[in-house]
Amino acid sequence: MSINPTPELRALFVTIASSEIGFGHLNRCISIAATPIGKKIVPSFLVFGDDSANQVLRTTAYQFELHHGANILETCSKISNAPTQHYDLAIIDIAHPLILKPQTNLKALFKVLSGLAKRTAALDSLGKDSIAIRSPKALLNTLVVPYVINDDALLKLKNVHAQCLYGIQYALLSSAYLQCAERSQRQNANRILIVSGGSDPKQFTPVVLRALEKIEIDLEIRVVIGPLFSKHLTKLLVKISDNSTHKISLLLSPNSLKEHMLWSDLTISASGLTKYELAATGTPSILFSIDEKHDFANKAFANLETSIDLGVLPNHERVTKTAHELLTDTKLRNQMSIRGQQAVDGKGSARLLTELTKDLTC
């Protein structure tokens, strides 16, 4: 008796990754691709960027094409004209100011992308550079806004012609963050994790470390050094850690932050996608933004009260004061932890894939 193999759905992820853009878009696409659902997904990646993306892509077993400095519209047009390269599902994650420039013909781009698969979905950003604002009539089946959004952003989605999936229930995390256990907060809290993104472009990590130096508690501090930190910044962090009165460990591009979040009593982080992982793990946090755009995007999330938002590049004094208050307030940290895990359950990627594939047959 023969056993029929599990039907496969071919999925194409069109995304971006470079030393200038970072790896956030690529990493969340990889997380989605690795999410188990009832159907078997066979992912392929079409990535636009530079050689820095190679290191990330080669850690996966997925088929990929990396295009250096290529025109996305031109490249996708060529693929669309090759009948053997069509897919069941295309997930597009390119919403970045360096890609969605004013001169970019989004209508033409999404028309071509929609020809690559039976169903196309695009992951959007927030603010004036979003697809919802720039091209609300884009030829897509689904537009996904996987963030907490405010009333103004919700109003903009009403102009979009595609199906819209939005909100914190679609926060796109890896399966490692699925239904994390509830946390208990330590009374004598002294463990701090510092995360400033992949490159720390404004070099805020040294500001945080110098601010923590003023806290009269024997701290244990872990500092994440992202893959795109400059040599100058890394050397500076080594110097600061060597001369600190606290115990500081430098973590070089760890594969996952989860264990370090769970270790920490408090995490100080840039307000990117990491904040959703912090919420899922029930980790009390202090968030800062590197510019006004990131600060605007973070406002709705801050209302969840799972973190304390210090706004754009806060000074030493604010970091010192807020960190000390949180370390010494077990009740507040416990409340933040509970709110975070109530808001983010880690099922966002599974919800999205299930929704996008529910009407697809192999």
Sine and cosine of phi, psi and omega as CSV:
sin_phi,cos_phi,sin_psi,cos_psi,sin_omega,cos_omega
0.00,0.00,0.79,-0.62,0.01,-1.00
-1.00,0.01,0.54,-0.84,0.02,-1.00
-0.94,-0.33,0.82,-0.57,0.00,-1.00
-0.94,0.35,0.76,-0.65,0.03,-1.00
-0.92,0.39,0.40,-0.92,0.03,-1.00
-0.89,0.46,0.81,-0.59,0.01,-1.00
-0.85,0.53,0.54,-0.84,-0.05,-1.00
-0.90,-0.43,0.61,-0.79,0.14,-0.99
-0.95,-0.32,0.80,-0.60,0.01,-1.00
-1.00,0.06,0.83,-0.56,-0.03,-1.00
-0.86,-0.51,0.73,-0.69,0.06,-1.00
-0.94,-0.35,0.79,-0.61,0.08,-1.00
-0.96,-0.27,0.88,-0.47,0.04,-1.00
-0.97,-0.26,0.92,-0.40,-0.13,-0.99
-0.52,-0.85,-0.08,-1.00,-0.11,-0.99
-0.73,-0.69,0.50,-0.86,0.05,-1.00
-0.23,-0.97,0.79,-0.61,0.02,-1.00
-0.31,-0.95,0.14,-0.99,0.03,-1.00
-0.90,0.43,-0.42,0.91,0.00,-1.00
-1.00,0.04,-0.66,0.75,-0.04,-1.00
-0.99,0.15,-0.58,0.81,-0.10,-1.00
0.99,-0.13,-0.15,-0.99,-0.11,-0.99
-0.89,-0.45,0.12,0.99,-0.07,-1.00
-0.86,0.52,-0.71,0.71,-0.02,-1.00
-0.90,0.43,-0.73,0.69,0.00,-1.00
-0.90,0.44,-0.70,0.71,-0.06,-1.00
-0.90,0.44,-0.61,0.79,-0.01,-1.00
-0.96,0.26,-0.48,0.88,0.11,-0.99
-0.91,0.41,-0.64,0.77,0.06,-1.00
-0.89,0.46,-0.64,0.77,0.03,-1.00
-0.89,0.46,-0.69,0.73,0.03,-1.00
-0.89,0.45,-0.71,0.70,-0.04,-1.00
-0.87,0.49,-0.52,0.85,-0.05,-1.00
-1.00,0.02,-0.01,1.00,-0.06,-1.00
-0.98,0.21,0.84,-0.55,0.00,-1.00
-0.98,0.21,0.75,-0.67,0.16,-0.99
-0.71,-0.70,-0.10,-1.00,-0.06,-1.00
-0.91,0.42,-0.41,0.91,-0.02,-1.00
-0.97,-0.23,0.49,-0.87,0.03,-1.00
-1.00,0.07,0.86,-0.51,0.00,-1.00
-0.98,-0.20,0.76,-0.65,0.07,-1.00
-0.94,-0.35,0.98,-0.21,-0.12,-0.99
-1.00,0.05,0.55,-0.83,0.23,-0.97
-0.76,-0.65,0.47,-0.88,-0.07,-1.00
-0.84,-0.54,0.72,-0.69,0.14,-0.99
-0.89,-0.45,0.96,-0.29,-0.16,-0.99
-0.90,-0.44,0.73,-0.69,0.05,-1.00
-0.94,-0.34,0.85,-0.53,-0.06,-1.00
0.08,-1.00,-0.66,-0.75,0.00,-1.00
-0.70,-0.71,-0.12,-0.99,-0.09,-1.00
-0.88,0.47,-0.37,0.93,-0.01,-1.00
-0.88,0.47,-0.38,0.92,0.02,-1.00
-0.97,0.26,-0.37,0.93,-0.05,-1.00
-0.84,0.54,-0.67,0.74,-0.06,-1.00
-0.87,0.50,-0.65,0.76,0.01,-1.00
-0.95,0.33,-0.72,0.70,-0.06,-1.00
-0.89,0.45,-0.59,0.81,-0.05,-1.00
-0.96,0.27,-0.19,0.98,0.08,-1.00
-0.98,0.18,-0.18,0.98,0.03,-1.00
-0.98,-0.21,0.21,-0.98,0.05,-1.00
-0.98,-0.20,0.23,0.97,-0.10,-0.99
-0.99,0.10,0.50,-0.86,0.12,-0.99
-0.95,0.31,0.69,-0.72,-0.01,-1.00
-0.52,-0.86,0.42,-0.91,0.16,-0.99
-0.83,-0.56,0.78,-0.63,0.04,-1.00
-0.93,-0.36,0.85,-0.52,-0.02,-1.00
-0.94,-0.33,0.86,-0.52,-0.03,-1.00
-1.00,0.05,0.87,-0.49,0.10,-1.00
0.83,0.56,0.44,0.90,-0.07,-1.00
-0.99,0.10,0.37,-0.93,0.12,-0.99
-0.98,0.18,0.89,-0.45,-0.09,-1.00
-0.88,0.47,-0.69,0.72,-0.02,-1.00
-0.88,0.48,-0.72,0.69,-0.02,-1.00
-0.91,0.42,-0.70,0.71,-0.03,-1.00
-0.90,0.43,-0.71,0.70,-0.01,-1.00
-0.93,0.38,-0.50,0.86,0.05,-1.00
-0.89,0.45,-0.67,0.74,0.02,-1.00
-0.89,0.45,-0.67,0.74,0.00,-1.00
-0.92,0.40,-0.65,0.76,-0.02,-1.00
-0.89,0.46,-0.50,0.87,-0.01,-1.00
-0.99,0.15,-0.09,1.00,0.03,-1.00
-0.98,-0.18,0.96,-0.27,-0.13,-0.99
-0.88,0.48,-0.40,0.92,-0.02,-1.00
-0.98,0.20,-0.14,0.99,-0.08,-1.00
-0.97,-0.25,0.35,0.94,0.02,-1.00
-1.00,0.07,0.41,-0.91,-0.15,-0.99
-0.77,-0.64,0.24,-0.97,0.10,-1.00
-0.98,0.21,-0.60,0.80,-0.08,-1.00
-0.62,-0.79,0.70,-0.72,0.13,-0.99
-0.85,-0.53,0.80,-0.59,0.06,-1.00
-0.92,-0.39,0.86,-0.52,-0.15,-0.99
-0.93,-0.36,0.85,-0.53,-0.02,-1.00
-0.77,-0.64,0.99,0.14,-0.07,-1.00
-0.75,-0.66,0.23,0.97,-0.09,-1.00
-0.97,0.26,1.00,0.02,0.00,-1.00
-0.57,-0.82,0.61,-0.79,-0.04,-1.00
-0.82,0.57,-0.52,0.85,0.00,-1.00
-0.95,0.30,-0.31,0.95,0.01,-1.00
-0.98,-0.19,-0.75,0.66,-0.02,-1.00
-1.00,0.06,0.88,0.47,0.00,-1.00
-0.96,0.28,0.36,-0.93,0.01,-1.00
-0.81,0.59,-0.55,0.83,-0.04,-1.00
-0.99,0.10,-0.08,1.00,0.00,-1.00
-0.95,0.33,0.78,-0.63,0.02,-1.00
-0.99,0.10,1.00,0.07,-0.09,-1.00
-0.92,0.39,-0.58,0.81,0.00,-1.00
-0.86,0.50,-0.72,0.70,0.01,-1.00
-0.93,0.37,-0.64,0.77,-0.03,-1.00
-0.88,0.47,-0.75,0.66,-0.04,-1.00
-0.96,0.28,-0.42,0.91,0.11,-0.99
-0.90,0.43,-0.69,0.73,0.04,-1.00
-0.92,0.40,-0.71,0.71,-0.02,-1.00
-0.88,0.47,-0.59,0.81,0.00,-1.00
-0.92,0.40,-0.33,0.94,0.03,-1.00
-0.99,0.11,-0.04,1.00,-0.03,-1.00
-1.00,0.09,-0.30,0.95,-0.13,-0.99
-0.47,-0.88,0.28,-0.96,0.08,-1.00
-0.90,0.43,-0.57,0.82,-0.01,-1.00
-0.70,-0.72,0.71,-0.70,0.01,-1.00
-0.84,-0.55,0.67,-0.74,0.04,-1.00
-0.71,-0.71,0.64,-0.77,0.03,-1.00
-0.87,-0.49,0.69,-0.73,0.10,-1.00
-1.00,0.02,0.79,-0.61,-0.11,-0.99
-0.97,-0.24,0.23,-0.97,0.10,-1.00
-0.96,-0.28,-0.12,-0.99,0.07,-1.00
-0.93,-0.36,0.41,-0.91,0.09,-1.00
1.00,-0.08,-0.16,-0.99,-0.14,-0.99
-0.93,0.38,-0.32,0.95,0.01,-1.00
-1.00,-0.01,0.12,0.99,-0.07,-1.00
-0.97,0.26,0.39,-0.92,0.06,-1.00
-0.90,0.43,-0.61,0.79,-0.02,-1.00
-0.85,0.53,-0.55,0.83,0.01,-1.00
-1.00,-0.02,-0.70,0.72,-0.08,-1.00
-0.95,0.30,-0.60,0.80,-0.09,-1.00
-0.52,-0.85,0.92,0.38,-0.07,-1.00
-0.90,0.44,-0.34,0.94,-0.01,-1.00
-0.99,-0.16,0.29,0.96,0.00,-1.00
-0.82,0.58,0.64,-0.77,-0.04,-1.00
-0.97,0.23,1.00,0.04,-0.01,-1.00
-0.69,-0.72,0.42,-0.91,0.17,-0.98
-0.99,0.14,-0.64,0.77,-0.10,-0.99
-0.61,-0.79,0.68,-0.73,0.15,-0.99
-0.92,-0.40,0.79,-0.62,-0.09,-1.00
-0.91,-0.42,0.81,-0.59,0.09,-1.00
-0.89,-0.46,1.00,-0.01,-0.19,-0.98
-1.00,0.09,0.74,0.67,-0.06,-1.00
-0.68,-0.74,0.23,-0.97,0.26,-0.97
-0.93,0.36,0.77,-0.64,-0.01,-1.00
-0.82,-0.57,0.43,-0.90,0.00,-1.00
-1.00,-0.04,0.04,-1.00,-0.07,-1.00
-0.89,0.45,-0.57,0.82,-0.01,-1.00
-0.91,0.42,-0.70,0.72,0.03,-1.00
-0.91,0.42,-0.62,0.79,0.02,-1.00
-0.90,0.44,-0.62,0.79,0.02,-1.00
-0.89,0.45,-0.63,0.78,0.00,-1.00
-0.90,0.44,-0.53,0.85,-0.03,-1.00
-0.92,0.38,-0.35,0.94,0.01,-1.00
-0.92,0.39,-0.32,0.95,0.02,-1.00
-1.00,0.04,-0.16,0.99,-0.06,-1.00
-0.98,0.21,0.72,-0.70,-0.04,-1.00
-0.99,0.16,-0.36,0.93,-0.03,-1.00
-1.00,0.09,0.25,-0.97,0.18,-0.98
-0.87,0.49,0.66,-0.75,0.01,-1.00
-0.90,-0.44,0.80,-0.60,0.14,-0.99
-0.91,-0.41,0.82,-0.58,-0.10,-0.99
-0.51,-0.86,0.32,-0.95,0.09,-1.00
0.93,-0.36,0.15,-0.99,-0.10,-1.00
-0.92,0.39,-0.35,0.94,0.04,-1.00
-0.91,0.41,-0.26,0.97,0.05,-1.00
-0.96,-0.28,0.29,0.96,0.07,-1.00
-0.83,0.56,0.82,-0.57,-0.19,-0.98
-0.99,-0.10,1.00,-0.10,-0.02,-1.00
-0.89,-0.45,0.31,-0.95,0.08,-1.00
-0.96,0.30,0.29,-0.96,-0.04,-1.00
-0.89,0.45,-0.27,0.96,0.03,-1.00
-0.88,0.47,-0.39,0.92,-0.06,-1.00
-0.98,-0.17,0.26,0.97,-0.03,-1.00
-0.97,0.25,0.88,-0.47,0.09,-1.00
0.72,0.69,0.87,0.49,0.05,-1.00
-0.91,0.42,0.53,-0.85,-0.01,-1.00
-0.91,0.41,0.49,-0.87,0.06,-1.00
-0.88,0.47,0.55,-0.84,-0.05,-1.00
-0.96,-0.28,0.53,-0.85,0.17,-0.98
-0.95,-0.31,0.63,-0.77,-0.07,-1.00
-1.00,-0.04,0.73,-0.68,-0.01,-1.00
-0.96,0.28,0.63,-0.77,0.02,-1.00
-0.92,0.39,-0.75,0.66,-0.03,-1.00
-1.00,-0.08,0.93,0.36,-0.10,-0.99
-0.95,0.30,0.77,-0.64,0.03,-1.00
-0.49,-0.87,0.19,0.98,-0.05,-1.00
-0.97,-0.25,0.83,-0.56,-0.05,-1.00
-0.79,-0.62,0.73,-0.69,0.10,-0.99
-0.95,-0.31,0.68,-0.73,0.02,-1.00
-0.88,-0.47,0.83,-0.56,-0.02,-1.00
-0.76,-0.65,0.88,-0.47,-0.04,-1.00
-0.86,-0.51,0.53,0.85,0.03,-1.00
0.99,0.15,-0.12,-0.99,-0.08,-1.00
-0.97,0.25,-0.40,0.92,-0.09,-1.00
-0.76,-0.64,-0.32,0.95,-0.08,-1.00
0.74,0.67,0.89,0.46,-0.13,-0.99
-0.88,0.48,-0.46,0.89,0.01,-1.00
-0.99,-0.11,0.10,1.00,0.02,-1.00
0.78,0.63,0.83,0.56,-0.03,-1.00
-1.00,-0.01,-0.29,0.96,0.01,-1.00
-0.85,0.53,-0.71,0.70,0.05,-1.00
-0.88,0.48,-0.55,0.83,0.05,-1.00
-0.88,0.47,-0.70,0.71,0.00,-1.00
-0.90,0.44,-0.71,0.70,-0.02,-1.00
-0.88,0.47,-0.66,0.75,0.02,-1.00
-0.93,0.37,-0.55,0.83,0.06,-1.00
-0.92,0.38,-0.64,0.77,-0.01,-1.00
-0.94,0.34,-0.40,0.92,0.01,-1.00
-0.89,0.47,-0.39,0.92,-0.03,-1.00
-1.00,0.09,-0.10,0.99,0.00,-1.00
-1.00,0.09,0.81,-0.59,-0.08,-1.00
-1.00,0.00,0.80,0.59,0.13,-0.99
-0.76,-0.65,0.62,-0.78,0.05,-1.00
-0.96,0.30,0.98,-0.18,-0.11,-0.99
-1.00,-0.04,0.54,-0.84,0.23,-0.97
-0.94,-0.33,0.85,-0.53,-0.13,-0.99
-0.82,-0.57,0.75,-0.67,0.13,-0.99
-0.92,-0.39,0.78,-0.62,-0.04,-1.00
-0.91,-0.42,0.85,-0.52,0.04,-1.00
-0.99,0.11,0.85,-0.53,0.09,-1.00
-0.99,-0.17,0.94,-0.34,-0.07,-1.00
-0.94,0.35,0.27,-0.96,-0.06,-1.00
-0.91,0.42,-0.31,0.95,-0.04,-1.00
-0.93,-0.37,0.27,0.96,0.10,-1.00
-0.90,0.44,0.66,-0.75,0.03,-1.00
-0.94,0.33,0.38,-0.93,0.05,-1.00
-0.88,0.47,-0.61,0.79,0.02,-1.00
-0.88,0.48,-0.72,0.69,-0.02,-1.00
-0.90,0.43,-0.67,0.74,0.00,-1.00
-0.88,0.47,-0.68,0.73,0.03,-1.00
-0.89,0.46,-0.63,0.78,0.03,-1.00
-0.90,0.45,-0.65,0.76,0.00,-1.00
-0.92,0.38,-0.60,0.80,0.07,-1.00
-0.89,0.46,-0.69,0.73,0.00,-1.00
-0.89,0.45,-0.71,0.71,0.00,-1.00
-0.89,0.45,-0.69,0.72,-0.02,-1.00
-0.91,0.41,-0.60,0.80,0.01,-1.00
-0.91,0.42,-0.50,0.87,-0.07,-1.00
-0.98,-0.21,0.10,1.00,-0.07,-1.00
-0.98,0.18,0.47,-0.88,0.11,-0.99
-0.99,0.12,-0.19,0.98,0.03,-1.00
-0.99,-0.14,0.23,-0.97,0.06,-1.00
-1.00,0.01,0.93,-0.37,-0.07,-1.00
-0.89,-0.46,0.77,-0.64,0.08,-1.00
-0.90,-0.44,0.71,-0.70,0.02,-1.00
-0.98,-0.20,0.82,-0.57,-0.04,-1.00
-0.97,-0.26,0.89,-0.45,-0.05,-1.00
-1.00,0.04,0.97,-0.24,0.09,-1.00
0.68,0.73,0.88,0.48,0.02,-1.00
-0.89,0.47,0.53,-0.85,-0.01,-1.00
-0.90,0.44,-0.55,0.84,0.01,-1.00
-0.62,-0.78,0.55,-0.84,0.04,-1.00
-0.99,-0.13,-0.12,0.99,-0.14,-0.99
-0.83,0.56,-0.77,0.63,-0.06,-1.00
-0.89,0.46,-0.54,0.84,0.00,-1.00
-0.97,0.24,-0.56,0.83,0.10,-0.99
-0.90,0.44,-0.72,0.70,-0.01,-1.00
-0.92,0.40,-0.48,0.88,0.07,-1.00
-0.94,0.34,-0.59,0.81,-0.15,-0.99
-0.98,0.20,0.51,-0.86,0.18,-0.98
-1.00,0.09,-0.42,0.91,-0.07,-1.00
-0.43,-0.90,0.69,-0.72,0.08,-1.00
-0.88,-0.47,0.72,-0.69,0.08,-1.00
-0.96,-0.29,0.87,-0.49,-0.21,-0.98
-0.63,-0.78,0.49,-0.87,0.22,-0.98
-0.92,0.40,0.49,-0.87,-0.17,-0.99
-1.00,0.06,0.74,0.67,0.06,-1.00
-1.00,-0.06,-0.51,-0.86,-0.03,-1.00
-0.92,0.39,-0.31,0.95,0.00,-1.00
-0.85,0.53,-0.48,0.87,-0.06,-1.00
-0.89,0.46,-0.48,0.88,0.03,-1.00
-0.96,0.28,-0.57,0.82,0.09,-1.00
-0.92,0.39,-0.63,0.78,0.05,-1.00
-0.88,0.47,-0.68,0.73,0.02,-1.00
-0.89,0.45,-0.70,0.72,-0.03,-1.00
-0.88,0.47,-0.59,0.81,0.00,-1.00
-1.00,0.07,-0.03,1.00,-0.01,-1.00
0.93,0.36,0.55,0.84,-0.05,-1.00
-0.99,-0.10,0.90,-0.44,0.08,-1.00
-0.86,0.51,0.62,-0.79,-0.10,-0.99
-0.57,-0.82,0.37,-0.93,0.18,-0.98
-0.91,-0.42,0.80,-0.60,-0.04,-1.00
-0.92,-0.38,0.58,-0.81,0.13,-0.99
-0.72,-0.69,0.39,-0.92,0.01,-1.00
-0.91,-0.42,0.53,-0.85,-0.04,-1.00
-1.00,0.08,-0.26,0.97,0.05,-1.00
-0.34,-0.94,0.04,-1.00,-0.06,-1.00
-0.91,0.42,-0.58,0.81,0.00,-1.00
-0.89,0.46,-0.74,0.67,0.03,-1.00
-0.91,0.42,-0.58,0.82,0.02,-1.00
-0.90,0.44,-0.69,0.73,0.03,-1.00
-0.87,0.49,-0.70,0.71,-0.03,-1.00
-0.91,0.42,-0.40,0.92,-0.07,-1.00
-1.00,0.04,-0.22,0.97,-0.12,-0.99
-0.86,0.52,-0.72,0.69,-0.03,-1.00
-0.90,0.44,-0.64,0.77,0.03,-1.00
-0.90,0.43,-0.64,0.77,-0.02,-1.00
-0.85,0.53,-0.48,0.88,-0.01,-1.00
-0.93,0.38,-0.26,0.97,0.06,-1.00
-0.95,0.32,-0.32,0.95,0.02,-1.00
0.88,0.48,0.56,0.83,0.13,-0.99
-1.00,-0.04,-0.12,0.99,-0.03,-1.00
-0.52,-0.85,0.17,-0.99,0.14,-0.99
-0.94,-0.34,0.85,-0.52,-0.08,-1.00
-1.00,-0.08,0.87,-0.49,-0.01,-1.00
-0.99,-0.12,0.03,1.00,0.06,-1.00
0.98,0.19,-0.46,-0.89,-0.11,-0.99
-0.99,0.15,0.88,-0.48,0.10,-0.99
0.57,0.82,0.94,0.35,-0.01,-1.00
-0.90,0.43,0.37,-0.93,-0.02,-1.00
-0.99,0.15,0.11,-0.99,-0.03,-1.00
-0.81,0.59,-0.72,0.70,-0.13,-0.99
-0.88,0.48,-0.68,0.74,-0.02,-1.00
-0.92,0.38,-0.63,0.77,0.03,-1.00
-0.90,0.43,-0.72,0.69,0.00,-1.00
-0.86,0.52,-0.78,0.63,-0.06,-1.00
-0.88,0.47,-0.73,0.68,-0.06,-1.00
-0.93,0.36,-0.67,0.74,0.01,-1.00
-0.89,0.46,-0.68,0.73,0.00,-1.00
-0.90,0.43,-0.67,0.74,0.00,-1.00
-0.88,0.47,-0.66,0.75,-0.02,-1.00
-0.94,0.33,-0.66,0.75,0.00,-1.00
-0.88,0.48,-0.53,0.85,-0.07,-1.00
-0.99,-0.12,0.08,1.00,-0.01,-1.00
-0.85,-0.52,1.00,0.06,-0.04,-1.00
-0.89,0.46,-0.62,0.78,-0.02,-1.00
-0.89,0.46,-0.71,0.70,-0.01,-1.00
-0.90,0.44,-0.70,0.72,0.02,-1.00
-0.88,0.47,-0.60,0.80,0.02,-1.00
-0.91,0.41,-0.66,0.76,0.03,-1.00
-0.90,0.44,-0.67,0.74,0.02,-1.00
-0.90,0.44,-0.64,0.77,0.00,-1.00
-0.89,0.45,-0.71,0.70,-0.01,-1.00
-0.90,0.44,-0.71,0.70,0.00,-1.00
-0.87,0.49,-0.65,0.76,-0.02,-1.00
-0.88,0.47,-0.73,0.68,-0.05,-1.00
-0.96,0.27,-0.41,0.91,0.11,-0.99
-0.95,0.33,-0.52,0.85,-0.05,-1.00
-0.99,0.12,-0.61,0.79,-0.11,-0.99
-0.82,-0.57,0.91,-0.41,-0.03,-1.00
-0.97,-0.23,-0.02,1.00,0.04,-1.00
0.99,0.15,0.09,1.00,-0.06,-1.00
-0.99,-0.11,0.12,0.99,-0.10,-0.99
-0.85,0.53,-0.71,0.71,-0.01,-1.00
-0.90,0.44,-0.66,0.75,0.02,-1.00
-0.91,0.41,-0.66,0.75,0.03,-1.00
-0.87,0.49,-0.69,0.72,-0.04,-1.00
-0.91,0.42,-0.77,0.63,-0.02,-1.00
-0.88,0.48,-0.65,0.76,0.02,-1.00
-0.88,0.48,-0.69,0.73,0.00,-1.00
-0.91,0.40,-0.68,0.73,-0.08,-1.00
-0.95,0.31,-0.40,0.92,-0.08,-1.00
-0.95,-0.30,0.01,1.00,-0.15,-0.99
-0.89,0.45,-0.48,0.88,-0.01,-1.00
-0.97,-0.24,0.09,1.00,-0.04,-1.00
-1.00,-0.02,0.68,-0.73,0.14,-0.99
-0.88,-0.48,0.50,-0.86,-0.14,-0.99
-0.97,0.26,0.00,0.00,0.00,0.00
